[in-house]
Amino acid sequence: MSFFTDLAQQYIDGEWRPGTGSWDIIDFNPYDGEKLASIPVATADEVDQAYRAAERAQRAWADTNPYARRTVFERALRIIEDREEEIAEAIVAELGGTRLKAAFELHLAKEFMREAVHLALRPEGRILPSPVDGKENRVYRVPVGVVGVISPFNFPFLLSVKSVAPALALGNAVVLKPHQNTPICGGSLVAKVFEEAGLPAGLLNVVITDIAEIGDALIAHPIPKVISFTGSDKVGRHVATVCAANFKHAVLELGGNSALIVLDDADIDYAVDAAVFSRFVHQGQVCMAANRILVDRSVEKEFTEKFVAKVRTLKVGDPADPATHIGPLINSSQADAVSALVEQTVEAGATALLHGAIDGNLVSPSVLTGIPADSPVLTQEIFGPVALIVPFDGEDEAVRIANETPYGLSGAVHTGDVERGVRLAKRVDTGMIHINDGTVHDEPIVPFGGEKQSGLGRLNGDSMLDAFTTQKWISVQHGRSRFPF
């Protein structure tokens, strides 16, 4: 596909060029195995070149009038809108996203690009009083300088744009490393959009590479002041450790094991719809997915029957077919891992109401119940189409089960009494939780992030200022200070 081969390059200092590493990242379609592109990896030296280009370009960009800066994002938004169908097809091909998922990802990407337009004008300074006569304290919001962004494979275009656009809008330069399974949608496509939108050379650089080639060069490099990472908690822990050792700020959006809680007064049919979407959207490869569905025992039978019946209607197959609900997992190792997890849980005593088959990277849905309380599957993230139904007796037990996980990203509560739901939601240790809705949500101006091992810091809205700017105190003595010697 020429779309992929045309973009199968590094983008450094405004130039498209091949990496100089001795091996290639091969970009495959996870559904049919088609080779989309072959990309020579960037070396640690090219990572250095990207950061130094970013550093050179950043100062003039920070000094650019923010009204002028925001025109780049207005043009980038129009480019995405004009090429929406082409980008959607790339999402389907490169990561096995369904047509519905591609539309969902692009909708959010456009919303975040719109927010970046406004974010350019958001930084505000303050004048604070001083106990010293004649002194004025000015507090400025200034760009951090250069930001390193590492994006994941599940929503690569969105989650690259989500950090890249705000960082640029606030006057920073960026070096972006996409996941090696989605180098185009998560990397060079983003660069192409901004290049065509008129972003000056050097401000956004894309390095397509792997830790096997560069080690910690991307996160330990002395130039970036902030690393924005979205991915697994295992890798996130390492990123945080390296950042701390090098006095960098880490913004970490990590995994989840979210609970969707169905109380005894819930609208069962609606709760089933919310739970099925929350668990199976993009094959369950979503950090906010409802890993665990907690159901009050008084409605467990009705909910479970209706849930299983709806899951049976989900079509598994070619993600390019608009009728498909569940496409392939990103690669064979992920498919094998999910299948093995189901087998292990059933062998440990769980009951499979649906036991999904595996066909290449396609994994059909599994629905498990009767899961032993000590089963590891209850506390870990499952990045695949596996639903766990867990009964509870009363709200206290629901809260206890919901909190029995090292994660705390998203969640949901279904109830006929909204304020009852809010009271329960406050007791769940999670960064985000939704009443009478699904668990998979992201909006441009609300704080997005998790507790515990689900991450550090927040993104979106004013949180972007905290992530990608720093505060600088400049005092002015209009009179004369008195010094003791």
N, C-alpha and C positions, 0 to 999 in steps of 0.2 A: 504494500500500500504506500503510494508516494507520500501521503500525509505523514506517515511515520518516518520513512527514510529521509525525507526532507528535513525533519527536525531531530534526526539522530546524531546530534553534535553537542559539544560543550558550548556555552555562551559566556565568554569572558571579555570584559572591557569593551563591550559592544561588538565583538567579533564572534562569528560562528566558526568553530574549528574542531577537528577531532581531538580526543584525548591522546596522550602519548604513552599510556600504560600498555603493558605487554599482552593484555587479554581484553576480551569484549564482554560487555553485558548484553545478553540476548533477550530481546523483548518478545514475549510470546502472547498470543491470544489464549487465555486459560480455558476457553470452551473447546476450540477445535485444534489447538496446538500450532496454529499457523505462526510462522516467524514474521513478526512485524518489522523488526529492525535489529541491527547489530551496532553497538556503540562502544568504541574503544574507551576504556575508563580513564578518568582524570587521575593524575598522580598527585602526591602531596605537594609537589612543586607548583602544579596548576591550581591547587587550592590556595596556595600562598599568593599566586598571581591574581586570583580572583579577589582575595581579601585586600590586596594592595591597590587594585583598581578601584575597589569600593571606597577605600580610605581616601584616595586621591579625589574622587568625584563628590564625596559626601559634603565637604565644607561649602562648596558653591551652591549645592542643592539646599542645604540648611539655610543659606542666606537668601534663597529665592523667595520672592513674595508668595505666601501661602495661597493667595488667590490665583497666582500663576501655576503653582504646583497642582492645584486641584483640577485644572483643565486636563491633565494627563489621565486622571481617573475617569473623568467624564468621557474622554475618547475611548479608553479601555472598555468601559461599560458598553458603548455603542458597538465596538468590535465584537464583544461576546454576544450581544444581541443579534448582530448581523450574521454571525457564524455559528449560531446556536445548534443548528442541525448537524453541522460538521463536527463540532465538539462533542455533541451527544453520541454520535457514531464512534468517535474515538474512545469515549468512556466505555461504551458497550464492548468494543473490540479489545481494549487493553486490560481492563480489569474485570470483564465479565458482568458488568452492571446491566440490569434490565433497563428497558426503555423508561419505565417508571422511575427507577433509581436515577438514571441519567438526568431526567427532567427535574427531579428533586434536588440533585446536586447543583445543577445549573441555576435553578431558581435561587438557592441560597448564595451561590457565588455572586450572582448579580446584586443581591441585597447587600452583601458585604462590600462590594465595589461601590455601591451607592453611598454606603456609610463612610467609606474612605474619602469620598468627595467632601463630606461635611467635617470629617476628622481633621483635615488639614487646617481648619480654622478653629479647632477646639482648644488648643493650649492657651491657658490664661495665666498671667502673672498676678502676684499679690504684693501689696505694700503693707508691712506689719510694723506696729509701734516698737519703740526701743526704750529701755529704761535709761539710756544715755541721752542727755540733752543734746539737741541739734542733729541727732542721727536718724536716718531713714533706712529701713530695711526693705529691700526689694527681693522678691523670690521669683525667679524665672523658671519656666518649663522649657528645657532644651533637649534636642535629640540626644540619644545615647551615643550615636556615631554610626557604628556598623553592627548589623544584626545577622546572626547565622540562623537559618531556618531549615529544619529537617522535617519533611512531611511523610505521611504514611501511605499505604497502598489502597486503603478502603474508600476514601473520598479525596483522591489526590489533588484534583484541580481546586476544589473548594478549600481544602485545608492548607494548600500552599497560598492561595489568594488571601485566605483569612489572616495570615500573619504578614505576608509580603506587602499587601496593599496598605494596611495601617502603618507598618514600619516606614514605608516610603512616604506616605502622606504626612507623617510627622517629622520628616526631614532627615531620615536615616538612609543609608545605603544597605543593601542586602546581598548575602551569598546564600543561595538556596541549593540544598541537596535533596532531590526527590528519592523515594524508595526505589530500589533497583528493579522491582517488579512493575513499576509505573513511571518510568523515566520521562515519558513524553507528556502525559496528562498532568503529572505532578511537577514537571520541570520545564522542559524546553517550550512547551505550549504556553506556559505562563510568561516566559521570556519573550516569545513571539508577540503575544498580545501587547505587552508593555513597549516593546520595540516599535511596533506599528503605531502605538498611541503617542510616540514622541518622547519617551523617557530618555534623558541624556545617557550616553554610553558610560558604563562603569557602575551605575547605580544599582542595577540588578544583574547579578552573575549567577549562572547555573552550572553546577559541577555534578556530572553524572558519574558516580563512582561507588565504591564499596569499602567497608571497614577493612576488608582483607587487603586492600591496596593502600589505603591512607592511614589506617590506625585511628588515632585520636586527633589527627591534624586539624580536622574541621572544628572541633570543640575546644582544643587546647591552644589554638593559634592566638597570639597576643593581640590581634587587632579587634575582633568582635567583643563587644561589652555585654551582649545579651545573646543567649541561645534559646530559640523557641523550638521545642521538640514535641511532636505528637507521635505516639507509638506505645510500645509495651512498657509495663512498669519495670521489667528486668533491664531493658536498655535505658529507660529513664533514670533508674537509680545510678547507672554508670555515668550518664550525662551529668547528673547533679553532682556526683563526686568529683568529676574532672572540672566542672565549672567552679565548684567551691575552692578547689585547690589552686585555681587560676584567677580567683576573685572576679568571677563573672556572675551575672544574674541569670538564672535558669527559669524559664517559663515552661512548665511540663504539663501536657494534656495526655494522660495515660489511660490505662485500661479500666474496665468496670465490671461489676457483677450485680447489676441493678435489679431491684425487686419491684414488681408490679403487684400491689396488694389489693385484693378484692374483698371488701367488707360484706357483712351479712345483709346490708340494705342497698347493695349496688344494683344498677341496671345490668343484669347478667349478659344480655345480648350485646349491649354496647361494650361492656368490659371484655368480652370475647374478641370483638373486632379490634379493640385497642391492643389487646395482648398478642393477637396473631401478627398484627403489623409490627409491634414493638420487638417481637422475637425474630421474625423472619425477613424483615426488610434487608435487602442486599445480602441474602443468605445468612443473616445473623452476624456478618462481619462489621459490626458497629459497636463502638465502645459504650454507647448508651443503651444497647439492646437490653430487653428484659430477660436476663439470664434465668431468673427465678420468678415464677408466678405463684404468689402466696394467696391461698383462697380459704376463706372462713369455712370451717367444716360443715356448717349448716347449708351452704350452697355449693359445696365441692362437687357433688354428683352432677347437678344440673350444669355447672360451669364446665366440668371436664368433658361431659358428653358433647356439649355444643362446641367446645374448643377443638376437640379431636375431629368432629364432623367438618368444621371449617378448614382445618389444616389439610384434611383429605382433598379438598377442592383446589389446593394450590398446585399450579402447573410447574413442573420442573423441566428445564430444557434450555433451548437456544435463547440467550438473552436478547438477541436481535428481534425475536418474535414478540410483538407487543402483548400477546396473551400470556407470556411467561412471567411467573411470579418469582421463581427461584432459579438463578443461573449458577455458574460454576463458582467454586471457591478459587482463591487466587492461584494456588499451585497444588501439586500432588501431595507434598508433605503436609500441607494444611488439611487436605481432604482425608489423608490417612490418619492424621492425629485425631480429627473429630470422630471418625469412624471407630478408632480404637477406644476413645473415651466412652462412647456409647456401650461398646462391648464390655469394657471393664466395669461400668456402673451396673449393667444388667447382671453380670456374673457376681457382683457383690450383693445382689438381692433386690435391685430395683425392677419394676415392671415396665415393659415397653408397650405402651398403648399403640404407638406407631414405631416401627423399627426401620429407619431409612436405609435404603440400599445405596451403594456407592458405584458410580459408573464414570470412570475417568476422574475428572475434577467435580463432577456433579454429585452432590450428596442430598438425598431426599430427606424430608423432615423426620425427626424422631421426637416422640413425646414420652417422657418418662415420669413415673409416679412411684409411690412407695419407696422412695430413696432413703437408704439408711442415714440416720442423723450424722454419722461420722464420715460420710462419703466425701472425698476430696472435691467431687464435682460441684458441691454446694457452695464452696468458698472461692472457686477459681473463675476466671473469665473463660467463656466458651465462644470462640470465634467461628461459629458455624450454626446450621439450622437444627439446634437441639433445644427443646423446651423442657423445663423441669417444673412440675406442678407439686406444690408443697402445701398441705393443709395446716391450718392453725386453729386454735380455740381462743378467741378473744383478742382484743387489741394488744395487750401486753405481750402475748406470745408472738404476734405478728411483728411487733417492733424488735423483740429479741432476735427472731430469725433473720429479719431484714439486716440487722446490724452485725450478724455473725459472719463477717467477711472482711478481709483486709482492704477492700475497695469501698469507695463512696462517691460515685460519679452522678448517677441519675436515679430516677425512681418514679413511681406513680401510685396514687391511692384512688380507688373507685368506691364511691359511697353516695347514698341519697342525700346526705347532709354535708354540704360543702365545708362548714366550719368544723365538723367532726374530722373531716379529712385533713384540714389544715392543722388541727391539734395533733393528729397522729404524725403528719408529715414533719412537724417540728422535732419530733423525737427520733427521726431516722437520720443517722449520721451520713449525710450525703450533701454534695454541693448544689444539687438541683433536684427538684421533685415536683411532680405535676398532679393536680387534682382532676379526676375524671378526664384523663387524656392518656396518651401514650408516653413512653419513656424517651423517645427519640425526638428531641427538639433542639433547635439552635436559632437564635435571633440576634440581629446585629447590635442591639443596645443593652442587652441584659448580661450580667456577669456570668461567664461560662467557665466552669472548672470544677474540680473535685476535691474531696477530702481524703485523708489517709493515703493509701498507695495509688489513688487515682490522679494525683498530680500536685503541683505547686503553682500558686498564682491563678490569675483569671485573665481571660481575654474578653473582647467585645466592649463596645461603648466606652465609658470613661476608664474602664480597666485597661484599655489599650494605652492610655496615657501613662499609667503606672508601669506597664510592660516595656514601652518603647521610648519613654522620655525619662529624664532625671531632673531633679530640682537643683537650682543654683542660687545661692544667697549672695547678693551684692549689696553691701551697705554703703551709704553715702553720709559723710559727716558734713553737714552744712555749716556747723559752727567750728569749734575747736575742742578736741578732747583734752582731758587732763591726764597726764601720765605720772605715775608715782616716782619715777626717776628718769 
